[in-house]
Amino acid sequence: MNSAVRLALLLCLESVGLNAQFNFEVANRQVQVHSFASQGFTYSDANNFLTMNTSQGSPAMTDGGANVSVNLTDKLRIGAQVYVSNVGQLGKWKPQLDWAVADYRFKDWLGVRAGKVKTSLGLYNDTQDMSFLHTWAMLPQSLYPLDLRDVTISHIGGDLYGNISFKRGGSVSYTAYAGMSSDTRHSGYYFNTEDNGIPLHRIDRTMIGTDVRWTAPIDGLMVGTSWMRQKLAGDGTVSAAYNLPYRIDFAPPADIVAAYADFSHGRWHFSGEYRRRTEEVQLQSIVPGLSGTADLGDSGIFVSAAFRVNKRLELGTYHSRYFVNQAQAQLPGSDHIRDQVIAARIDVTKYWHIKAEGHFMDGIGDLYSAHGFYLRSNLSGLVPQTNMVVLRTGWNF
């Protein structure tokens, strides 16, 4: 899809949203309709990033979604959202059902959700597509990489959740979930395995997890922790000289543990999160020398600060670090990515914002980690440092 068509689509979304953000009634029940869209432009001085041709300047960074929800009773709510994206070679404009949920709340402290449910993991996982909520044009890629969105974004299954208030101790909200998921064909996992000559045909996940957040009696402070266990399995083809099948299993199951905090005071907003993943893959193939195990574990951390200058302008910065347990490629910077970011957000109107960011990155991460840098997008080779500018504008209706 060329830039003119993309721009026309976004303008169409904007005009529809501005005139169609509405509630209407069906059988005396209010139906709510909302939508959002964003368009980005990215330029880097060296490596191409996220499969985009950023070294030449790329506008291939577009996403949008629309959702509808209704309260069928005072306790039962249903809703669904369709999401579409195109980031370089990822997304490919293929619409997907982002979530579709039936939610029944017995009490404040107990509710159930079932269907395709956004996964509660860390600070931003279930809101990462809603750029209008965040200061940043790109969330910290150490923990919220755009190319690996499908890995944790949602699950088909069910949640138990609730909120427990204490007289003097603030309140605790919790979520416990179980389900399964599959990556879309245009995700970073598939692109990455093709990049390394072992293209996947299928990858499936079953998962269980919890998320607990404490809203402290200190105004503006929230801290939380998350845990997820994934059991993954998939199969693919060893290409190049062999063109033979292989199978991958993750045994023991992959564990993800996160701890995070968020604090707002006056015009200031501070956030931080640490996450660690333990993951060991077993690859089985009849190809000599290919079968074996590998440590694909990693960890990441970010800290951020933002200051609201006035009604229209917010300035911020974050420092993000990503580490690979076992670097597979003998390349400089292949075991880490450090990213120092400076950012500005302008709220033009209540529904329209513009963001500008400078990224100063050191390291490329391992070529098997699928974390932004790919050989196929950098045929002349990867270098250890990347400086990048990201411009992004978005609408929410």
TAJOVEN-V364971 format. One line per field, one symbol per residue. burial: I if it has 24 or more other ideal C-beta (glycine too) atoms within 12 Angstrom, else O. A space follows every 10 residues. Layout:
burial: ???
This chain:
burial: OOOOOIOOII OOIIOOIOOO IOOOOOOOOO OIIIIIIIII IIIIOIIIII IIIIIOOIII IIIIIIIIII OOOOOOIIII IIIIIIIIII IOOOOIIIII IIIIOOOOOO IIIIIIIIII IIIIIIOIII IIOIIIIIII IIIIIIIIII IIIIIIIIII IIOOOOOOOO OIIIIIIIII IIIIOIIIII IIIIIIIIII IOIIIIIIII IIIIIOOOOO OIIIIIIIII IIIIOIIIOO OOOOOIIIII OOIIIIIIII IIIOOOOOII IIIIIIIIIO IIIOOOOOOI OOOIIIIIII IIIIIIOOOO OOOIIIIIII IIIIIOIOOO IOIIIIIIII IIIIIIIOOO OIIIIIIIII IIIIIIIIII IIIIIOIIOO OIOOOIIIII IIIIIII
